[in-house]
Amino acid sequence: MATTKIWPIRDNLSRVLDYAENHLKTANPNAYSQKELSDLREVLQYAANDSKTAQQFYVTGVNCISEIAYDQMMATKQRYGKTGGNLAYHAYQSFAPDEVTPEQCHKIGVELARRIWGDKYEVLVTTHLNTHCVHNHFVVNSVAFTDGKKLNNNYAMYFKNLRAESDRICAEHGLSVIETPGRSGSKNLQDAEKRGEPTMWNVIRSDIDSAIKQTVTNTQFYGLMRKWGYSFDFNPKRKYPTLRAPDMKQRLRFKTLGESYTPEVITKRILANRPLSVQQPKPRVQYYRLRGSFRQITPASSGLHIMYLLFTLILRRIANRNTAAPTQSRRIYTPEIREAVRRLDKYSQQTQLLCRHKLKTPEQVKVFIGERNQQRTTLERERVRVYNRMKKADTPEKLAGFKSERDDLSKQIKVIRKELFLANSVLTEREEIRRKLQAQRGLGKQYLEKDKPKTKQNLQRKVNR
């Protein structure tokens, strides 16, 4: 598995060469700032540093001689009168620990440089061995030696050229490839996706995977996905086809989910099922014991504690199924409901708080918050007094007593702070939970309507319309 990145170099050239020749600075790659490594001469020397490349055994010039790469690149710029703007591009290709040998790493790096830039640009390729992950560095001249055109570093260059070609070469050499690259977004979301938790995107991928396993044609696949509440847009006037999950505000491009989830790849995965008989999953009977009747519970008419209780029961039912994807024989849940399973513990604590204190309306929650804030203020003032007494304690027995009193106050304050956090989060999240429950109810009605048997009365009613 190889990761890649590329960025431009814009600074003065001569300063970087002088800086890069200083081996005290190039001994540790973590000592460089982005400004220090942004110059062409500096990067060239940094890439070919003896302490990193094992006496330059792994330094190769593509369309240039490694020892005079700087002079050749500058000559190309001067020949076409293009010495401004981005002077060059610095890229790297890093492998997982112990995945490749230095020789294999360098061979893959040279092959990658020749495939992407070898027809027009001068490139210095080096392999660094000074970290636990062997990695290649590429310094690419921004001006082509053939026609003087400048290299354009954009989205297509990275995602369609550098990353895609790197994955292709790794696959040819039998190395692992990142099947579903991480999405942009918060660090917590990216980490949750890597752990396989039911984020919105993982839930949608799971639905697609489940539908593919149950179908043998595109018509069956998209029909089943629509049955689950999804909608699709294949308008040829749009650049990319999109999909939208139930109650999803914006449409999502197929390619955002990963290369295995584009319409073309989905079709290939569906066709691979044709030689095999479609096996419908057997429904698993589950039993739940609930006290009281929940038929009359509706988020619009019930109190906050009942709405949270209903929401938590649904999440627990999904969690007990041990699967996030719907099937033909299972009840359908919206992706947002299934994604909320990740925060089941928090919702359970909120439900317990509301039920324990019988908080039925937002006004009661606000009153509860005000009372708890007063209690916290009183306890914190008392704890300050205890701290002052601890300073004046003249015997170990008195000090131990004050410490015990302080610990008791701290425990009470901790409980109140937790309750305040849960109560405030109820006020900010209650409308969102109400919307999710209403979307789930709408999806359930839609699902039942589609599966409703076509009786003579229904057919006659349809004809009369």
C-alpha positions as CSV (number, residue, x, y, z in Angstrom):
1,M,0.0,0.0,0.0
2,A,1.6,3.3,-1.2
3,T,0.5,6.8,-0.2
4,T,1.3,9.8,-2.4
5,K,1.4,13.6,-2.2
6,I,2.6,16.4,-4.4
7,W,3.1,20.2,-3.8
8,P,4.8,23.1,-5.7
9,I,8.1,24.8,-5.2
10,R,8.2,28.6,-5.6
11,D,11.2,30.1,-3.8
12,N,14.7,31.3,-4.8
13,L,16.8,28.5,-6.4
14,S,20.3,29.3,-5.3
15,R,19.4,29.7,-1.6
16,V,18.0,26.2,-1.5
17,L,21.2,24.6,-2.9
18,D,23.3,26.2,-0.3
19,Y,20.9,25.2,2.4
20,A,20.6,21.6,1.2
21,E,24.3,21.0,1.2
22,N,24.3,21.5,4.9
23,H,24.2,17.8,6.2
24,L,23.4,18.9,9.7
25,K,20.1,20.1,8.5
26,T,19.3,17.3,6.1
27,A,20.1,14.6,8.7
28,N,16.6,14.7,10.2
29,P,13.6,15.1,7.8
30,N,11.3,16.3,10.7
31,A,13.6,19.4,11.1
32,Y,12.4,20.9,7.8
33,S,9.6,23.4,7.6
34,Q,7.5,23.7,4.5
35,K,9.3,27.0,3.7
36,E,12.7,25.5,4.0
37,L,12.0,22.6,1.7
38,S,10.1,24.6,-0.9
39,D,13.1,25.6,-3.0
40,L,14.4,23.6,-6.0
41,R,18.1,23.4,-5.2
42,E,17.3,22.6,-1.6
43,V,14.9,19.9,-2.5
44,L,17.2,18.3,-5.1
45,Q,20.0,18.1,-2.6
46,Y,17.7,17.0,0.1
47,A,16.3,14.2,-2.1
48,A,19.8,13.0,-3.0
49,N,21.3,13.3,0.5
50,D,23.9,10.5,1.1
51,S,22.7,9.8,4.7
52,K,19.2,9.0,3.4
53,T,19.9,7.2,0.2
54,A,22.8,4.9,1.3
55,Q,25.6,6.8,-0.5
56,Q,23.3,7.7,-3.5
57,F,22.8,4.0,-4.5
58,Y,19.2,4.9,-5.0
59,V,19.3,8.2,-7.0
60,T,18.1,8.1,-10.7
61,G,17.5,10.9,-13.1
62,V,14.7,10.6,-15.7
63,N,15.6,12.8,-18.7
64,C,18.5,14.3,-16.8
65,I,21.7,13.4,-15.1
66,S,21.3,13.3,-11.3
67,E,24.7,15.0,-10.5
68,I,23.7,18.1,-12.7
69,A,19.9,17.9,-12.4
70,Y,19.7,21.5,-11.2
71,D,21.7,23.0,-14.0
72,Q,19.7,21.0,-16.6
73,M,16.4,22.1,-15.1
74,M,17.5,25.8,-15.0
75,A,18.8,25.6,-18.6
76,T,15.4,24.3,-19.7
77,K,13.6,27.2,-18.0
78,Q,16.0,29.8,-19.5
79,R,15.7,28.3,-23.0
80,Y,11.9,28.9,-23.0
81,G,12.1,32.1,-20.8
82,K,10.0,30.6,-18.0
83,T,11.9,31.2,-14.8
84,G,9.0,32.4,-12.7
85,G,5.9,30.9,-11.0
86,N,6.2,27.3,-9.8
87,L,9.8,26.3,-10.3
88,A,9.2,22.6,-9.8
89,Y,7.0,20.1,-8.0
90,H,8.0,17.9,-5.1
91,A,6.2,14.6,-4.6
92,Y,6.6,11.5,-2.5
93,Q,5.5,7.9,-2.6
94,S,5.6,6.1,0.8
95,F,5.1,2.4,1.5
96,A,4.0,0.5,4.6
97,P,6.7,-0.8,6.9
98,D,8.5,-3.9,5.6
99,E,6.3,-4.0,2.5
100,V,9.0,-3.5,0.0
101,T,12.8,-3.7,-0.2
102,P,14.8,-0.6,-1.1
103,E,15.6,-2.0,-4.5
104,Q,11.9,-2.7,-5.2
105,C,10.9,0.7,-3.8
106,H,13.3,2.5,-6.1
107,K,12.3,0.5,-9.1
108,I,8.7,1.3,-8.6
109,G,9.5,5.0,-8.1
110,V,11.5,5.2,-11.4
111,E,8.7,3.4,-13.2
112,L,6.1,5.7,-11.8
113,A,8.1,8.8,-12.9
114,R,8.6,7.5,-16.4
115,R,4.9,6.7,-16.9
116,I,3.7,10.1,-15.7
117,W,6.3,12.6,-16.6
118,G,8.9,10.7,-18.6
119,D,7.7,11.9,-22.0
120,K,8.2,15.7,-21.4
121,Y,9.7,16.6,-18.0
122,E,13.0,16.2,-16.1
123,V,12.6,14.3,-12.9
124,L,15.0,13.3,-10.1
125,V,13.9,10.1,-8.3
126,T,15.5,9.1,-5.0
127,T,14.7,6.5,-2.4
128,H,15.1,7.4,1.3
129,L,16.0,4.7,3.8
130,N,16.3,6.8,7.0
131,T,12.8,6.0,8.3
132,H,10.9,2.8,9.1
133,C,8.9,3.3,5.9
134,V,11.1,3.4,2.8
135,H,9.8,6.1,0.4
136,N,10.5,7.7,-2.9
137,H,11.0,11.5,-3.5
138,F,10.3,13.0,-6.9
139,V,11.5,16.5,-8.0
140,V,9.8,17.4,-11.3
141,N,10.8,20.4,-13.4
142,S,7.8,22.6,-14.0
143,V,8.8,23.3,-17.6
144,A,8.8,20.6,-20.3
145,F,12.1,20.2,-22.1
146,T,10.3,19.3,-25.4
147,D,8.0,22.2,-25.9
148,G,8.3,24.5,-22.9
149,K,4.8,23.9,-21.6
150,K,4.4,24.2,-17.8
151,L,3.2,21.3,-15.7
152,N,-0.3,21.9,-14.3
153,N,-0.8,20.5,-10.8
154,N,-4.5,20.1,-10.4
155,Y,-7.1,17.6,-9.1
156,A,-6.9,15.5,-12.2
157,M,-3.1,15.3,-12.2
158,Y,-3.1,13.9,-8.7
159,F,-6.2,11.7,-8.5
160,K,-6.2,10.5,-12.1
161,N,-2.5,10.4,-12.7
162,L,-0.2,10.2,-9.7
163,R,-2.4,8.3,-7.2
164,A,-4.1,6.1,-9.8
165,E,-0.8,5.2,-11.6
166,S,0.9,4.5,-8.3
167,D,-1.9,2.1,-7.3
168,R,-1.8,0.4,-10.7
169,I,2.0,-0.2,-10.5
170,C,1.6,-1.5,-6.9
171,A,-1.0,-3.9,-8.1
172,E,1.2,-5.1,-10.9
173,H,4.0,-5.9,-8.3
174,G,1.6,-7.7,-6.1
175,L,1.4,-5.0,-3.4
176,S,-1.7,-3.9,-1.5
177,V,-3.8,-1.0,-2.7
178,I,-6.1,1.3,-0.8
179,E,-9.5,0.2,-2.1
180,T,-11.5,3.0,-0.5
181,P,-9.4,6.1,0.0
182,G,-10.3,8.3,3.0
183,R,-12.8,11.1,2.5
184,S,-12.2,14.6,3.4
185,G,-13.8,15.8,6.6
186,S,-13.0,15.8,10.3
187,K,-10.3,13.6,11.7
188,N,-12.9,11.8,13.9
189,L,-14.9,10.9,10.9
190,Q,-11.9,9.6,9.0
191,D,-10.8,7.5,11.9
192,A,-14.3,6.2,12.4
193,E,-14.4,5.1,8.7
194,K,-11.1,3.4,9.0
195,R,-12.4,1.5,12.1
196,G,-15.4,0.4,10.1
197,E,-17.9,2.2,12.3
198,P,-21.4,3.0,10.8
199,T,-20.7,6.5,9.4
200,M,-23.1,7.8,6.8
201,W,-20.7,6.8,4.0
202,N,-20.0,3.3,5.4
203,V,-23.7,2.8,5.8
204,I,-24.3,3.7,2.1
205,R,-21.5,1.4,1.0
206,S,-22.9,-1.4,3.1
207,D,-26.3,-0.9,1.4
208,I,-24.8,-1.0,-2.0
209,D,-22.8,-4.2,-1.2
210,S,-25.9,-5.8,0.2
211,A,-28.0,-5.0,-2.8
212,I,-25.3,-6.2,-5.2
213,K,-25.2,-9.6,-3.4
214,Q,-29.0,-10.0,-3.9
215,T,-29.3,-9.0,-7.5
216,V,-28.1,-10.2,-11.0
217,T,-29.1,-7.2,-13.1
218,N,-28.9,-3.4,-13.0
219,T,-32.7,-3.2,-13.0
220,Q,-33.0,-5.4,-9.9
221,F,-30.2,-3.5,-8.2
222,Y,-31.5,0.0,-8.6
223,G,-35.1,-1.3,-8.0
224,L,-34.0,-2.7,-4.7
225,M,-32.1,0.4,-3.7
226,R,-35.2,2.6,-4.6
227,K,-37.2,0.2,-2.4
228,W,-34.9,1.1,0.4
229,G,-35.5,4.8,-0.2
230,Y,-32.6,5.7,-2.4
231,S,-32.9,8.0,-5.5
232,F,-30.5,8.3,-8.4
233,D,-29.6,10.9,-11.0
234,F,-28.0,9.8,-14.3
235,N,-28.6,13.0,-16.2
236,P,-26.1,13.1,-19.1
237,K,-25.9,16.9,-18.8
238,R,-24.2,16.4,-15.4
239,K,-20.6,15.5,-15.2
240,Y,-21.0,12.7,-12.5
241,P,-23.9,10.5,-11.6
242,T,-25.2,10.9,-8.1
243,L,-27.3,9.2,-5.5
244,R,-29.3,10.4,-2.4
245,A,-30.1,8.3,0.6
246,P,-33.4,8.6,2.4
247,D,-33.8,12.1,4.0
248,M,-30.3,13.1,2.8
249,K,-30.2,16.8,2.0
250,Q,-27.7,16.9,-0.8
251,R,-26.8,14.4,-3.5
252,L,-23.6,12.4,-3.3
253,R,-21.4,11.4,-6.2
254,F,-20.9,7.7,-6.7
255,K,-17.1,8.2,-7.0
256,T,-17.0,9.9,-3.6
257,L,-17.6,6.5,-2.0
258,G,-14.5,5.0,-3.7
259,E,-13.5,3.4,-6.9
260,S,-15.4,0.2,-6.1
261,Y,-18.7,2.1,-6.0
262,T,-18.9,3.8,-9.4
263,P,-21.8,2.8,-11.7
264,E,-19.5,1.0,-14.1
265,V,-17.8,-1.1,-11.3
266,I,-21.2,-1.8,-9.7
267,T,-22.4,-3.2,-13.0
268,K,-19.3,-5.5,-13.2
269,R,-19.9,-6.7,-9.6
270,I,-23.5,-7.4,-10.4
271,L,-22.7,-9.4,-13.5
272,A,-20.2,-11.5,-11.5
273,N,-23.2,-12.8,-9.6
274,R,-25.0,-14.3,-12.7
275,P,-23.3,-17.7,-12.8
276,L,-24.4,-18.2,-9.2
277,S,-27.9,-18.6,-7.9
278,V,-29.2,-15.7,-5.9
279,Q,-29.5,-16.8,-2.3
280,Q,-32.0,-14.9,-0.3
281,P,-30.8,-14.5,3.3
282,K,-32.9,-16.4,5.8
283,P,-34.8,-14.2,8.3
284,R,-33.6,-14.5,11.8
285,V,-36.3,-14.5,14.5
286,Q,-35.6,-12.2,17.4
287,Y,-37.7,-11.6,20.5
288,Y,-38.0,-8.4,22.5
289,R,-39.8,-7.9,25.8
290,L,-41.2,-4.4,26.2
291,R,-43.4,-3.3,29.1
292,G,-46.4,-1.3,28.1
293,S,-47.8,-0.4,24.6
294,F,-45.8,1.8,22.3
295,R,-48.3,2.0,19.5
296,Q,-49.5,5.4,20.4
297,I,-46.0,6.9,20.7
298,T,-45.3,9.6,18.2
299,P,-42.5,12.2,18.3
300,A,-44.9,15.0,17.6
301,S,-47.3,14.3,20.4
302,S,-45.2,12.7,23.1
303,G,-42.8,14.1,25.6
304,L,-39.1,14.3,25.2
305,H,-38.5,11.3,27.4
306,I,-40.8,9.1,25.3
307,M,-39.3,10.4,22.0
308,Y,-35.8,9.5,23.2
309,L,-37.0,6.2,24.6
310,L,-38.4,5.3,21.2
311,F,-35.3,6.5,19.4
312,T,-33.0,4.4,21.7
313,L,-35.2,1.3,21.3
314,I,-34.8,1.5,17.5
315,L,-31.0,2.0,17.8
316,R,-30.8,-1.0,20.1
317,R,-32.8,-3.1,17.7
318,I,-30.4,-2.2,14.9
319,A,-27.3,-2.9,17.1
320,N,-28.7,-6.3,18.0
321,R,-29.1,-7.3,14.4
322,N,-25.3,-7.4,14.0
323,T,-25.6,-5.9,10.5
324,A,-26.0,-2.4,9.1
325,A,-27.4,-3.3,5.7
326,P,-31.0,-4.0,4.9
327,T,-32.1,-7.2,3.1
328,Q,-35.3,-8.3,1.3
329,S,-36.6,-9.9,4.5
330,R,-35.5,-7.4,7.1
331,R,-37.1,-4.2,8.2
332,I,-35.6,-1.1,6.5
333,Y,-34.0,1.8,8.4
334,T,-32.7,5.0,7.0
335,P,-28.9,5.5,6.8
336,E,-29.1,8.3,9.2
337,I,-30.8,6.1,11.8
338,R,-28.2,3.3,11.3
339,E,-25.3,5.9,11.4
340,A,-26.6,7.0,14.8
341,V,-25.9,3.6,16.3
342,R,-22.3,4.9,16.8
343,R,-23.6,7.2,19.5
344,L,-26.0,4.8,21.1
345,D,-24.3,5.1,24.5
346,K,-24.8,8.9,24.5
347,Y,-28.4,8.6,23.5
348,S,-29.0,6.0,26.2
349,Q,-27.6,8.3,28.9
350,Q,-29.8,11.1,27.6
351,T,-32.8,8.9,27.8
352,Q,-32.0,7.7,31.3
353,L,-31.6,11.3,32.4
354,L,-35.0,12.4,30.9
355,C,-36.9,9.4,32.3
356,R,-35.2,9.6,35.7
357,H,-36.2,13.2,36.3
358,K,-39.4,13.0,34.2
359,L,-38.4,15.8,31.8
360,K,-41.1,16.0,29.2
361,T,-40.7,19.4,27.6
362,P,-37.8,21.7,26.6
363,E,-39.0,24.2,29.3
364,Q,-38.6,21.5,32.0
365,V,-35.1,20.7,30.7
366,K,-34.1,24.4,30.9
367,V,-35.4,24.6,34.5
368,F,-33.4,21.5,35.3
369,I,-30.3,23.0,33.8
370,G,-30.7,26.2,35.9
371,E,-31.1,24.2,39.1
372,R,-28.1,22.1,38.4
373,N,-26.0,25.2,37.6
374,Q,-26.9,26.7,41.0
375,Q,-25.9,23.4,42.7
376,R,-22.7,23.3,40.8
377,T,-21.8,26.9,41.8
378,T,-22.6,26.1,45.4
379,L,-20.5,23.0,45.5
380,E,-17.5,24.7,43.7
381,R,-17.6,27.5,46.3
382,E,-17.6,25.0,49.1
383,R,-14.7,23.1,47.5
384,V,-12.7,26.4,47.3
385,R,-13.3,26.8,51.1
386,V,-12.1,23.2,51.7
387,Y,-8.9,24.0,49.6
388,N,-8.3,27.0,51.9
389,R,-8.7,24.9,55.0
390,M,-6.3,22.3,53.6
391,K,-3.6,25.0,53.4
392,K,-4.1,25.9,57.1
393,A,-4.4,22.3,58.4
394,D,-1.9,21.8,61.2
395,T,-2.2,18.1,61.7
396,P,-2.2,15.1,59.3
397,E,-5.6,14.0,60.6
398,K,-7.2,17.3,59.7
399,L,-5.6,17.3,56.3
400,A,-6.8,13.8,55.6
401,G,-10.4,14.8,56.6
402,F,-10.3,17.9,54.3
403,K,-9.0,15.8,51.4
404,S,-11.9,13.3,51.9
405,E,-14.3,16.2,51.9
406,R,-12.8,17.6,48.8
407,D,-13.0,14.3,47.0
408,D,-16.7,13.9,47.8
409,L,-17.4,17.4,46.5
410,S,-15.5,16.7,43.3
411,K,-17.5,13.5,42.7
412,Q,-20.7,15.5,43.1
413,I,-19.5,18.2,40.8
414,K,-18.5,15.6,38.2
415,V,-22.0,14.1,38.2
416,I,-23.7,17.4,37.9
417,R,-21.4,18.4,35.0
418,K,-22.2,15.2,33.2
419,E,-25.9,15.8,33.7
420,L,-25.6,19.4,32.4
421,F,-23.7,18.2,29.3
422,L,-26.5,15.6,28.6
423,A,-29.3,18.1,29.2
424,N,-27.8,20.8,27.0
425,S,-27.2,18.3,24.2
426,V,-30.9,17.3,24.4
427,L,-31.9,20.9,23.8
428,T,-29.6,21.1,20.7
429,E,-30.3,17.7,19.3
430,R,-34.0,17.1,19.9
431,E,-35.2,18.6,16.6
432,E,-32.7,16.5,14.7
433,I,-33.9,13.3,16.4
434,R,-37.5,14.2,15.7
435,R,-36.6,14.7,12.0
436,K,-34.9,11.3,11.9
437,L,-37.8,9.6,13.5
438,Q,-40.2,11.2,11.0
439,A,-38.0,10.2,8.1
440,Q,-38.0,6.7,9.4
441,R,-41.7,6.6,9.7
442,G,-42.1,8.0,6.2
443,L,-39.8,5.3,4.8
444,G,-41.7,2.6,6.6
445,K,-45.0,3.7,5.2
446,Q,-43.5,3.9,1.7
447,Y,-42.0,0.4,2.1
448,L,-45.4,-1.0,3.2
449,E,-47.2,0.7,0.4
450,K,-44.9,-0.9,-2.2
451,D,-45.3,-4.3,-0.7
452,K,-49.1,-4.0,-0.3
453,P,-50.9,-6.9,-2.1
454,K,-52.8,-5.8,-5.3
455,T,-56.3,-6.8,-4.4
456,K,-59.3,-6.3,-6.7
457,Q,-60.4,-3.2,-4.8
458,N,-56.9,-1.7,-5.2
459,L,-56.8,-2.5,-8.9
460,Q,-60.3,-1.1,-9.4
461,R,-59.3,2.1,-7.5
462,K,-56.2,2.5,-9.7
463,V,-58.4,2.1,-12.9
464,N,-60.9,4.7,-11.6
465,R,-58.1,7.2,-11.2
